[in-house]
Amino acid sequence: MAHYYIVLAEDHREFRRLLRQEIELGEDLKIIGEAEDGKELLELLEEVKPDLVILDISMPGLGGMEAAQLIKKKHPNVKILFLTMHKKKAYVQQARLLGAAGYVLKEEMDQSLLPAICQIRAGKTYISPIVDNCPPGHLE
Protein backbone atom coordinates (compact mmCIF):
# COMPACT_ATOMS: atom_id res chain seq x y z
CA MET A 1 0.00 0.00 0.00
CA ALA A 2 1.26 3.51 -0.82
CA HIS A 3 2.31 5.87 1.93
CA TYR A 4 -0.24 8.29 3.37
CA TYR A 5 1.50 11.59 4.03
CA ILE A 6 0.69 13.58 7.17
CA VAL A 7 1.64 16.98 8.59
CA LEU A 8 1.22 17.72 12.31
CA ALA A 9 0.26 21.16 13.63
CA GLU A 10 0.41 21.28 17.44
CA ASP A 11 2.00 23.93 19.64
CA HIS A 12 3.09 21.59 22.45
CA ARG A 13 6.35 19.85 21.49
CA GLU A 14 5.94 16.94 23.92
CA PHE A 15 2.42 16.24 22.70
CA ARG A 16 3.70 16.31 19.09
CA ARG A 17 6.27 13.69 20.07
CA LEU A 18 3.52 11.45 21.52
CA LEU A 19 1.39 12.06 18.47
CA ARG A 20 4.25 11.06 16.18
CA GLN A 21 4.74 7.82 18.17
CA GLU A 22 1.04 6.97 17.88
CA ILE A 23 0.92 7.66 14.14
CA GLU A 24 4.08 5.69 13.43
CA LEU A 25 2.24 2.58 14.66
CA GLY A 26 0.51 2.66 11.27
CA GLU A 27 3.22 1.24 9.00
CA ASP A 28 2.22 3.09 5.82
CA LEU A 29 1.63 6.45 7.57
CA LYS A 30 4.45 8.93 7.05
CA ILE A 31 4.86 12.26 8.84
CA ILE A 32 6.43 14.69 6.41
CA GLY A 33 6.37 17.86 8.50
CA GLU A 34 5.51 19.52 11.79
CA ALA A 35 4.41 23.04 12.70
CA GLU A 36 3.94 24.83 16.02
CA ASP A 37 1.24 27.24 14.83
CA GLY A 38 -1.03 28.04 11.91
CA LYS A 39 1.36 30.48 10.25
CA GLU A 40 4.19 27.95 10.28
CA LEU A 41 1.78 25.31 8.96
CA LEU A 42 0.75 27.43 5.98
CA GLU A 43 4.41 28.09 5.15
CA LEU A 44 5.16 24.37 5.40
CA LEU A 45 2.29 23.51 3.05
CA GLU A 46 4.02 25.55 0.34
CA GLU A 47 6.92 23.07 0.54
CA VAL A 48 5.27 19.69 1.21
CA LYS A 49 2.11 18.08 -0.13
CA PRO A 50 0.42 15.98 2.56
CA ASP A 51 -2.73 13.94 2.21
CA LEU A 52 -3.78 14.92 5.74
CA VAL A 53 -3.11 17.69 8.24
CA ILE A 54 -3.68 16.85 11.91
CA LEU A 55 -4.47 20.19 13.46
CA ASP A 56 -4.93 21.51 16.99
CA ILE A 57 -7.57 24.21 17.40
CA SER A 58 -5.89 26.29 20.12
CA MET A 59 -2.48 27.46 18.95
CA PRO A 60 -0.75 30.82 19.42
CA GLY A 61 -1.03 33.35 16.62
CA LEU A 62 -3.02 31.84 13.79
CA GLY A 63 -5.26 29.19 15.38
CA GLY A 64 -6.45 25.92 13.93
CA MET A 65 -9.87 27.04 12.70
CA GLU A 66 -8.41 30.02 10.85
CA ALA A 67 -5.62 27.88 9.42
CA ALA A 68 -8.15 25.26 8.26
CA GLN A 69 -10.13 27.88 6.40
CA LEU A 70 -7.00 29.03 4.56
CA ILE A 71 -5.89 25.46 3.86
CA LYS A 72 -9.24 24.61 2.27
CA LYS A 73 -8.94 27.65 -0.03
CA LYS A 74 -5.31 27.10 -1.07
CA HIS A 75 -5.02 23.31 -0.82
CA PRO A 76 -8.56 21.93 -1.31
CA ASN A 77 -7.41 18.31 -1.66
CA VAL A 78 -5.69 18.24 1.73
CA LYS A 79 -7.87 16.58 4.37
CA ILE A 80 -8.06 18.09 7.85
CA LEU A 81 -8.37 16.17 11.10
CA PHE A 82 -8.81 18.29 14.21
CA LEU A 83 -7.16 16.80 17.30
CA THR A 84 -8.27 18.91 20.22
CA MET A 85 -9.38 19.14 23.83
CA HIS A 86 -12.49 21.16 22.87
CA LYS A 87 -15.80 19.35 23.36
CA LYS A 88 -18.08 22.36 22.82
CA LYS A 89 -20.73 21.78 20.21
CA ALA A 90 -19.83 25.08 18.53
CA TYR A 91 -16.30 23.83 17.78
CA VAL A 92 -17.56 20.60 16.23
CA GLN A 93 -20.10 22.50 14.13
CA GLN A 94 -17.48 24.99 12.95
CA ALA A 95 -15.11 22.15 12.05
CA ARG A 96 -17.85 20.54 9.97
CA LEU A 97 -18.65 23.85 8.25
CA LEU A 98 -14.97 24.24 7.36
CA GLY A 99 -15.05 20.84 5.68
CA ALA A 100 -12.92 18.99 8.21
CA ALA A 101 -12.76 15.26 7.59
CA GLY A 102 -12.41 14.44 11.28
CA TYR A 103 -12.63 15.61 14.87
CA VAL A 104 -10.85 13.66 17.62
CA LEU A 105 -10.54 14.58 21.27
CA LYS A 106 -7.03 14.45 22.70
CA GLU A 107 -8.31 12.52 25.72
CA GLU A 108 -9.18 9.58 23.47
CA MET A 109 -6.29 9.83 21.03
CA ASP A 110 -5.00 6.35 21.95
CA GLN A 111 -8.28 4.71 20.90
CA SER A 112 -9.46 7.01 18.12
CA LEU A 113 -6.56 8.53 16.20
CA LEU A 114 -5.56 5.60 13.98
CA PRO A 115 -9.19 4.60 13.25
CA ALA A 116 -9.90 8.24 12.36
CA ILE A 117 -6.96 8.37 9.95
CA CYS A 118 -8.08 5.08 8.33
CA GLN A 119 -11.65 6.35 7.87
CA ILE A 120 -10.47 9.64 6.41
CA ARG A 121 -8.08 7.84 4.09
CA ALA A 122 -11.04 5.75 2.87
CA GLY A 123 -12.93 8.93 1.99
CA LYS A 124 -15.18 8.97 5.05
CA THR A 125 -15.46 11.35 7.97
CA TYR A 126 -14.75 10.59 11.61
CA ILE A 127 -16.10 12.26 14.76
CA SER A 128 -14.89 11.10 18.19
CA PRO A 129 -17.34 8.69 19.79
CA ILE A 130 -17.54 10.91 22.89
CA VAL A 131 -18.66 13.82 20.73
CA ASP A 132 -20.75 11.78 18.29
CA ASN A 133 -22.72 9.90 20.97
CA CYS A 134 -23.56 12.99 22.96
CA PRO A 135 -27.08 14.39 22.41
CA PRO A 136 -27.22 17.87 20.83
CA GLY A 137 -26.72 20.60 23.39
CA HIS A 138 -24.95 18.28 25.86
CA LEU A 139 -21.38 18.86 24.73
CA GLU A 140 -19.36 21.06 27.04
MONORGI-V453682 format. One record per backbone hydrogen bond with DSSP energy under -0.5 kcal/mol. CO is the residue of the C=O (numbers start at 1). NH is the residue of the N-H. Records with the same first field share a line. If there is no record, write none. Layout:
CO->NH, NH
This chain:
3->5
4->30
5->51, 52
6->32, 33
7->54
8->35
9->56
11->13
12->16
13->17
14->18
15->19
16->20
17->21
18->22
19->23
20->24
22->25
23->26
25->27
26->29
28->4
30->6, 32
33->8
35->10
37->41
38->42
39->43
40->44
41->45
43->46
44->47, 48
48->50
51->79
52->7
53->55, 81
54->9
55->83
57->59, 64
60->38
61->63
62->38
63->67
64->68
65->69
66->70
67->71
68->72
69->73
70->74
71->75
75->78
79->53
80->82, 101, 102
81->55
82->84, 104
84->106
88->91, 92
89->93
90->94
91->95
92->96
93->97
94->98
95->100
96->99
101->126
102->82
103->128
104->84
105->108
106->109
108->111, 112
109->113
112->116
113->117
114->118
115->119
116->120
117->121
118->122
119->124
120->123
126->103
128->132
129->133
131->134
135->138
